[in-house]
């Protein structure tokens, strides 16, 4: 499911092996956490059978990406060993790669997991630490697949302890400048870099909404932007809603992000997001409707 952004800033084609994806039209990344402790769906898809079923469902609903993660990055989450993370994600990646013609992203910061995931069929590395862990940048460059660099102030387990910025959007942009240059120096192709401002990762409530309001400013990099806000605490704090009650807020925020130029929206609720994006598309292309 795709939607041409109302303000189309980016004309970018990601390439991974023999796959190519035009991100001038926004697409959906479905979240599939194979973890016992993720903030929203922890334990729900911890078994391989349930995870495979959920992957089938998200593809049928219109996901272009399936984002597979084996370690929670919520505040206070426990560290996961390489062995445990590999045991969680590799069987699922292999299943999706064999069953569906869909992009697979691996949500990890560990070089060992990156290498094994790409060997199993993953097409993109989605790293909340922006390839800053030892060996991660080298691994990404050698693998030659697209990478998503996320901004985070602090570390996952302590990132929400009074985050402070001079100017949150300018600070995020400066971080991106640094990490993009590091990627280029390591041999990562600029055309295969995606940027994620990191909603909820070391940001206050006001920071999150300021980034959303000013998201278009990040178009100056002329790189695809990933917006990951699905069910996050930025909605719970604002509306006093539990995680299971944040769908409408997530849809509203993702609609704003797509209108501001986001190329990828990372969500739990694929069908509902696809419906929202179809309405946006019809609004833009109403002359084509019969």
C-alpha positions in Angstrom: 0.0 0.0 0.0 1.5 3.3 -1.0 0.6 7.0 -1.1 2.3 9.8 -3.0 3.1 12.4 -0.4 1.1 15.6 -0.6 4.4 17.4 -0.4 6.7 15.1 -2.3 10.3 15.9 -1.2 12.0 12.6 -1.8 12.6 10.7 -5.0 14.5 7.7 -3.7 14.9 4.1 -4.8 16.3 1.6 -2.2 18.1 -1.4 -3.6 18.9 -4.6 -1.8 20.2 -7.4 -3.9 17.8 -7.9 -6.8 15.0 -5.9 -5.1 14.3 -2.2 -5.7 11.7 0.0 -3.9 10.6 3.4 -5.0 10.0 5.5 -1.9 8.6 8.5 -3.7 5.4 6.9 -2.6 5.0 6.3 1.1 4.8 2.7 2.3 3.9 0.7 5.4 6.3 -1.2 7.6 4.6 -3.7 9.8 6.1 -4.3 13.3 6.6 -7.9 14.3 8.4 -8.2 17.6 9.4 -11.8 18.5 10.0 -10.8 22.1 8.4 -11.4 25.5 8.7 -7.8 26.7 8.1 -5.2 23.9 5.9 -2.3 25.1 2.9 -3.0 22.9 2.9 -6.6 21.7 5.4 -8.3 24.0 4.8 -12.0 24.1 1.9 -11.9 21.6 4.0 -13.3 18.8 6.8 -15.0 20.8 6.0 -18.4 19.2 7.2 -18.9 15.7 3.8 -20.2 14.6 2.0 -17.1 15.8 4.7 -14.8 14.4 4.4 -16.5 11.0 0.6 -16.1 11.0 1.0 -12.4 11.9 3.5 -11.9 9.0 0.9 -13.5 6.7 -1.8 -11.2 7.9 0.3 -8.0 7.6 1.4 -8.9 4.1 -2.2 -9.5 3.1 -3.2 -6.2 4.7 -0.8 -4.2 2.6 2.6 -4.1 4.4 5.6 -3.4 2.1 8.0 -4.2 4.9 7.9 -6.7 7.8 10.2 -5.3 10.5 11.3 -8.2 12.7 12.9 -7.6 16.1 14.1 -9.9 18.8 15.1 -7.4 21.5 12.9 -4.8 23.2 14.2 -1.3 23.3 11.6 0.1 25.7 12.8 1.9 28.8 14.0 -0.6 31.4 14.0 -3.6 29.1 16.6 -6.3 29.8 19.6 -7.0 27.5 19.3 -10.0 25.2 22.2 -12.2 24.2 23.2 -12.7 20.6 22.2 -16.4 20.8 18.7 -15.6 22.1 18.1 -12.8 19.6 19.3 -15.0 16.7 17.0 -17.9 17.9 14.0 -15.5 17.9 14.5 -13.7 14.6 16.2 -16.1 12.1 13.4 -18.7 11.8 10.9 -16.0 11.2 13.1 -14.2 8.6 13.6 -17.5 6.7 9.8 -18.1 6.7 8.9 -14.7 5.4 11.6 -14.7 2.8 10.4 -18.1 1.5 6.7 -17.3 1.6 6.3 -13.7 0.6 7.6 -11.2 -1.9 8.0 -8.5 0.7 10.8 -6.4 2.1 12.2 -7.7 5.4 13.9 -5.4 7.8 15.9 -6.6 10.8 15.5 -4.4 13.9 18.8 -4.9 15.7 22.0 -3.2 16.8 24.2 -6.4 16.9 26.6 -7.0 14.0 26.3 -10.8 14.4 22.5 -10.6 14.1 22.8 -8.2 11.1 24.9 -10.7 9.2 22.8 -13.7 10.0 19.6 -11.9 9.2 20.8 -10.7 5.8 22.0 -14.2 5.1 18.6 -15.5 6.0 16.8 -13.1 3.7 16.6 -9.6 5.3 16.8 -6.6 3.0 17.3 -3.7 5.4 19.0 -3.1 8.7 16.9 -1.0 11.1 19.1 0.1 13.9 17.9 2.3 16.8 21.6 2.9 17.7 22.4 4.2 14.2 25.3 1.7 13.7 27.2 2.9 16.7 27.8 -0.4 18.3 31.3 -1.9 17.8 31.5 -3.6 14.4 28.0 -2.5 13.3 29.1 0.1 10.7 31.6 -2.3 9.1 29.0 -5.1 9.0 26.4 -2.8 7.3 28.9 -1.6 4.7 30.1 -5.1 3.9 26.5 -6.4 3.6 25.6 -3.7 1.2 22.0 -3.5 2.2 20.0 -0.3 3.0 20.2 1.0 6.6 17.8 3.0 8.7 19.6 5.3 11.1 17.6 6.4 14.2 18.3 9.3 16.5 18.2 8.5 20.2 19.4 10.7 23.1 21.0 8.4 25.7 20.5 4.7 25.9 17.2 2.7 25.7 17.1 1.9 29.4 17.7 5.5 30.5 16.7 7.6 27.5 13.5 9.0 29.1 15.2 10.5 32.1 14.7 14.2 31.5 15.9 14.6 27.9 17.1 18.1 27.0 17.8 19.8 23.6 18.8 23.2 22.5 16.6 22.8 19.4 15.3 19.2 19.1 14.9 19.2 15.3 18.3 20.9 14.7 20.0 18.6 17.1 18.5 15.6 15.4 19.6 16.9 12.1 23.2 17.4 13.4 23.2 13.8 14.6 22.1 12.7 11.1 24.9 14.7 9.5 27.4 12.9 11.7 26.0 9.4 11.1 25.5 9.9 7.4 29.1 11.0 7.0 30.3 7.9 9.1 28.2 5.7 6.8 29.7 7.2 3.6 33.2 6.9 5.0 32.6 3.2 5.7 31.3 2.5 2.2 27.5 2.6 2.7 25.8 4.1 -0.4 24.0 7.4 0.4 21.0 6.2 -1.8 20.5 3.3 0.7 20.2 5.4 3.8 16.9 6.0 5.6 16.5 8.4 8.5 14.3 8.0 11.6 14.0 10.9 14.0 13.3 8.5 16.9 9.9 9.5 18.3 9.9 8.4 21.9 13.6 7.7 22.1 15.1 10.3 24.5 12.3 12.9 23.8 9.8 14.6 26.1 6.2 14.9 25.1 6.8 18.3 23.7 9.8 17.2 21.8 7.8 14.4 20.0 5.1 16.8 18.9 7.6 19.4 17.8 9.4 16.9 15.6 6.1 15.9 14.1 5.1 19.5 13.4 8.6 20.2 11.9 9.2 16.9 10.2 9.4 18.4 6.8 12.6 20.2 7.8 14.4 16.9 7.7 13.7 16.7 3.9 16.8 18.8 3.4 18.8 15.6 3.5 17.0 14.4 0.4 16.8 10.9 2.0 13.7 8.8 3.0 12.2 9.5 6.4 10.8 6.7 8.5 8.2 7.7 11.1 7.7 5.3 14.0 5.0 6.5 16.4 2.6 3.5 16.6 0.9 3.2 20.0 3.7 5.2 21.7 3.6 7.0 25.0 3.4 10.3 23.2 -0.3 9.4 22.8 -0.8 7.8 26.2 0.5 10.8 28.0 -1.5 13.3 25.9 -4.8 11.4 26.0 -4.5 9.2 29.1 -5.0 6.1 26.9 -3.6 2.6 27.5 -1.5 1.1 24.7 -4.5 -0.8 23.3 -6.5 2.4 23.0 -4.0 4.4 20.9 -5.1 3.4 17.4 -6.9 6.6 16.4 -4.1 8.8 17.7 -1.5 6.7 15.9 -3.5 7.0 12.6 -3.7 10.8 13.0 0.0 11.2 13.6 1.0 8.9 10.8 -1.3 10.8 8.4 0.4 14.1 9.4 3.8 12.4 8.9 3.0 11.2 5.4 1.6 14.6 4.5 4.9 16.1 5.7 6.9 13.8 3.5 7.6 10.6 5.5 8.4 7.7 3.1 7.8 4.9 5.6 5.4 4.6 8.5 6.3 1.8 11.0 3.1 0.5 12.6 1.4 -2.3 14.5 -2.0 -1.8 12.8 -1.4 -2.4 9.1 -5.0 -2.6 7.9 -6.1 0.5 9.6 -3.1 2.4 8.3 -3.6 1.1 4.8 -7.2 2.4 4.9 -6.0 5.8 6.1 -3.4 6.0 3.3 -6.0 5.0 0.8 -8.2 7.9 1.8 -5.2 10.3 1.5 -4.4 8.9 -1.9 -8.0 9.3 -3.1 -8.0 12.9 -1.9 -4.9 13.6 -3.9 -6.0 11.7 -7.0 -9.7 12.2 -7.0 -9.8 12.9 -10.7 -8.8 9.3 -11.3 -11.8 8.0 -9.4 -14.7 6.7 -11.4 
